[in-house]
Amino acid sequence: MKSIHVNLIRMTSICMTSIRTTSICMKSIRMLSTVACAGLLAACASTSHAPSASTASADAPRPIGGDRDAHGCLPAAGYAWCARVQQCVRPWELAKDKGFDNTPAGYDAWCDAKDAPATP
C-alpha cells in the first residue's frame, strides 16, 4: 500500500511539469486512487467481525419499545395497567374519557379504587 502512495505522489509531481501530459497523468492518478481504495475495501471486507451463532442469539439486543410489563402492557407506547377496567390504557386518554385529573395521583386513585364498579 505504501508503494501505491509513493507512486501516486511521484505521478502528481510529474504531471505538474508538463501541461500536455496533464490529461494522461490525471487518468493515471484516478486509476491509482481507485486501486488503492479497492485494496482498502477488500482488506476491510476480508476480516470477519461477526459473532458466532451461539453468542449472537444469546447477546442479541432486544428491540426498543418491545418490553411488556407483567400485564402485557407496552409502557414505551404509553400504556399502563388499570385494575378498575382490567385492561391496558393510556392514562391521559382515560383521564379525558372518565373526567379525573391527568396526574399520576389522579390515575392511581381512579384505577385503584376498590369499591367502584368496573366500567369498561
N, C-alpha and C positions, 0 to 999 in steps of 0.2 A: 504494500500500500504506500510505503514511503517513496518507492521509486516512481510511482504514478504521480505523486505530489511534486517530486523534483522535476519530472518531465513536464508537468503542467507549467511550472514556473519558468523553465527554460523556453518552452514554446511561446509563452506570453512575451518574454523579453525579445525573442527572435522576431515575433510578429510586429512588435513595435518599431523595428528598424526599417522595415520595408512596407510601403503603402500598397504595392502591387500584390504582395502575398498576404495581406490582412484577411481577405475573404477565406482563403485556404486555411490560414492559421486559426481563424475563429471556428471553422468547421472542425478542425483537429482538436481544439480546446474543448468544444462541446462534446466531441466523441469521448475524449479522455475523462471529462467530468461525468458523462453518462456511465462509462465503465466503472469509475470509482464509486458512484452512487449504487450501481447494481451490485458491486462487490460488497459494499457495506450492508445492503439489504439482504443479500444472500447469507452473509455471516450472521446477521440477526435472526433470520428465519431458521437457520440450521440448529440453533441452540434451543433445546426444549425446556421450558419452564413449567410445563403443565404438571399438576399433581397427579399422582397415581389414582386409579379408580377407587381404591379403598379409602384414601384420605379425602378425595373430592366429595364423596357423599356424606362423610362424617362432618366435614368442616364447611359444608355448603351454607352460604348465608341465607337467612330467611328473607322473603320479600318484605319490603317496607309496607306497613299498614295491614299485613296479613295476620296479626295477632288477635286472637279472640279471648275474651275473658271466660270465667267459669260458666257463664250462662250462654255463651256463644255470641255475645255482642261484639261488635267491632269498635273499640274505643277510638282508633285512628280516624274513623269516619264520623265520630261524634256520638256514637250510640252507647247507652248505659242501661243496665237492667233496672226496671221499675217493678217492684214486688206487687204494687197495687193493681197494675194492669197485666202482670205476668208476661211481659214482653220487653224486647229491646226498643228503646225510644231515644230520640234526641231531646235532651232536657229543654232546650229553648223552644222547640216546637210544641212539646207537651205543655209548657208554661203558657204559651199563647192560646192553645186549644182549651185548657182547663181553667185558666184565669188566675193562676198563682204567680208569685214573684219569680222572675227569671234570675234566681240566685241559687247557689248550691244549697243554702239553708232552706229556701222555699221548695226546691226539688226534693230534698231529703224529707222534709216534713210531709209533703203531699204523697210521695211514693212509699214512705214507711208507715203511713197511717194504718194501724191495725184494725181500728173499728170502722173504718169507711168501707162501704161495699165496693167491690171491684167493678170498674166501669171501663170496658174496652174502647 
